[in-house]
């Protein structure tokens, strides 16, 4: 004799399965609505900012950055090497042969591979580099290499050594950074925005000698260079000369 199907039990199982399916579909729908609202909010900000720039005749001549990513705070110790003399028994083929010079500097300068070359800030007598962390520039951490008669004679270096990394946090868009500067009258009518770069910046030293570098948007415009905190959106105090940072990663 075949066992009888317990319809009451089967009905209960079907009801539970149906409820779980409904809960899953509601969750998916809410998730999609949240993403849509976020995108709509971002699109609205971009549209409003573009209208404001047009109204004030402010133009962006810089390449627009890629989508911003979450970034952590960096906790660092800073080493400032005042002009240090080095003796290199090698005559360079040319003071403009950067590839040859870099190979020599790798053997003489600590952590040299963390720096990138800035051609626009370099001259026949001085080569300028800036330090990076995971390919992101550390604004203010410069390396200047001195040349004379096709020989490297010395260098000065600001070096950040990362001792701790905080948790990654969402960063604001570059449009929000620009909007902050325009709304506060820092970028005026008919100005040009010539560079927008995401990097790290910090000024405050704690009593234990640890310096905190925060993610920032560095905005270069006709009348100056300003840093917007990439986490809070606040305007950071500016102390670095414009000529020191104009071409970081172009």
N, C-alpha and C positions, 0 to 999 in steps of 0.2 A: 504494500500500500504506500502510495507516494505521500510524503509529508505535506501538510497543509501550509499554505502561505499565510503568514501572520500579517494581514492587511493593516491592522492597527499600527504595528511596529513599522511597517514599510512606509505608511503615511507620515508617521512622525519623522522618519529619516529624511523623506522628501521635503517636508516643511523646513527642517533645519538646514538642509542643503540650499533650498531656495532663499532662506534668510541670509545665509552666508554669502551667496552670490549677489544679493541685493546690496549688502554692506560693502562688498568689494567694488561693485559698480559705482556706488555713491562716493567711495573714497577716491576712485580714479577720476570721477567727474570734478570733485572738489580740488584735487591736485592740479588738474588741467586748468580750472578756472583761476587758481592762484598764480600759475605760471603766466596765463594770459593777462591777468591784471598787472603783474609785475612788468611784463613787456610793454603793455599799454602805457604804464606810468613812465617807463624809460623813454618810450617814443614821444610822449607828451613833453618831457623835459628837453629832449633834443630839439623838438619843433619850437618850443618857446625860446630856447637859447639862440637858435638860428635866427628867429625873428628879432630878438633883442640885438644881436650883433648887426643885423642888417639895418635896424633902426638907428644904431649909433655909428654906422659905417666902419665897423671893426672887421678886419679880414684875417683869416687864418691862412698863412702861407706855408705853414709847416705840414709835413706828412702826418696824417692822423694816426694815432697809436692803435695797436691791436686791442682787443677786448681785455679789460682789466681782470686780474686774477687775485684770489685771496693771498695775502702776504703776512708774514709774522713781524713782530718787533725783533730787532737784533740788539744783543747786549755785547758791547765790545770794549776792549782796551785799546787806547791810541798810543802809537809810538811816533814821535816827531823827530826824524833824523835831520838835524840842521846840516848845512852844506858839508858833505863828507867827501874827502879826497880819496880817490882810488887810483891805483897804478895798474894800467893795462898795457902790457908789452905787445901792442898790436896796432898797426897803422890801418885805418879803415880805407876801403877802396873809394868811398864817397860818404860825406856826411848825410846824404839823402838816402843811402841804402839801408832802409829801416830793418829789413829782414836780417842783414848781416849784423847790424847793431844789436838787435834783439837777442840773437844767439850769444853774443858776448855778455850782454847784461844778465841773462839767465844764470850765468855762472858767478856773477859778482853781487847782485842785489837780492836781498831776501824777499821771497814771495813774489818775484817779478811776474810770474805767469798769471797772477791775479789782475794785472794791469792791462789796459788797452791803450793804444796810441791815439793821440788827438792831433792830426796833421794841421788843422787850422790854427792851433795855439803854439805850434812849434816853429822855430827859426833855424837858421844855419848854425847857431851856437847853442841852442837849447831845444831839447826834445821833451814834450810834455805827454804824460800818461795819466790815466785815472783808474783807481782800483774798482773792481767789481766783485759782487757776491752772487754766485749762481747766475751770471751774465747780466745782473742788474747793477747799475752804477751806484757807487757810494760817493755822493756829492761831497766834495771837500777833501777827499783822500787823493792827493796829487803826488806825482813823481816827476821831478824835473831833472833831466840828464844834461850835463854840460860838455860841450865839445870845443876843442881848439886844435887847429892844424891837423884835422882828420884823426884826432885821438880823443878818447873819452877821459876827461880830467876829474870828474866828480859828479855828485848828485845830491839833491835833498828829497826827502820822502816823508809823506804822512801815510802811516800804515795802520789799518784797523784789524785787530785780531778778534774774531768772533768767539766769545766764550759761552754764549747761551743763545738759544733761539726760542722765541715765544710761540704760542699757538697761532696758526694762520687765521686771519680775520678778513671778512669781505672788504674790498676797497671801493671807494666811490669812482664814478666815471670821470673821465677828463672833462666832459661837458659840465659836470657839476663844479669842478675846480674852476673852470673858466667863468661860469656863472657867478661864483662867489667873488671873484676879482672884479667882475664888471659891476655887480650889485653894490660893492663897497667903493666904487669909484677909483679903484687902483688901476684898472685898464680904462683909459679914457676914450672919448670919441675919436674916430678916424685913425686909431692905432692899428698896427699889424702885430699879430701873434706869430712869431717866427720859429718857435720850438715848443713842443710839449713832450715831456719825458717822465716816465715813472722810475723812481729810484728810492734811495734811502738818504736821510738827512737827520742830523742831531747836533745840539749845542750844549745841553745841560749835562754837567758832570756830577755824579753823586760823590758822597764823601769817601766811598771805597774805591774811587777811581774808575768805576764802570760808567761808560757812556751808553745812552740808549739811542739807537737809530730807528726812526719811524719811517714807514712807507710814505712817500710824498709824490705829488705831481709837481714837477718843476715847469713853470710856465715862463717863457722868455718873450717879452714884448718890447715895443719901441722904447719905453721909459724905464725898463728894469727887468729884474728876474725875481720871481716870487715862488714860494713853496707852499702848497696846500696839503695839509695832513690828509693822507689817503684813507685814514680810518674815520676820523672825526669830522673832516671837512673844514677844520679851522685853518686860519692863516698862520704859518710858522714865521717866527722872526727871521729876517734875512740879514746875513753878515758876509756872504761870499760874493766877491766881485763878479759882475756879469762876464767879464772877459775870461774868468777862470773856468767857466762851465758851459760856454755856449755850444760847444760841439762834443757831446759826451759819447753818443753811440750812433751817430749818423752814418 
